[in-house]
Each structure stands twice: as C-alpha cells, then as structure tokens.
C-alpha cells in the first residue's frame, strides 16, 4: 500500500525538523488496534529522525494520503 506522511521530529533544544514523504510503500496494516500500533512502529517510526544521536526527541507522524481512506488523518507519536 502507498502512503503519504508528514513527519515532525522535535528535539529537546526546541528544534523541529519536518518533512513530507510521498508514496511510501508499506504493507497493509492489521485491523486490530494493538497490532496496528506495532505496524506503525515497524513501518512508520523507521522513517523518522534526522540522524541526531544525542538528547531526547519526539517523533510525530500523520498519514496525509493512503490507499485505505480510513487511515488518512491518523497520527502516531514516539519519544518525549
């Protein structure tokens, strides 16, 4: 399935780095909520970050387009 996602990487010093990825190929998500969070971690979290290896950070992903319309607008967050 193809997704388009918006990513915000927020670092503890206040810096925010955003990017939008278009037509990212990922497997279809499961229908159950808990495995769905695992799917997001396995396939979306891996697209976050900027290579910074020091300090705390928060990673936020929003699905802005998807082959499954019910996914559009879903958000995920990891970190702080």
Secondary structure, DSSP 8 states (H G I E B T S, - for coil): -EEEEEEEEEETTS-EEEEEEEEEE-----SSHHHHHHHHHHHTGGG---S--SS-EEEEEEEEEESSGGGTT-EEEEE-
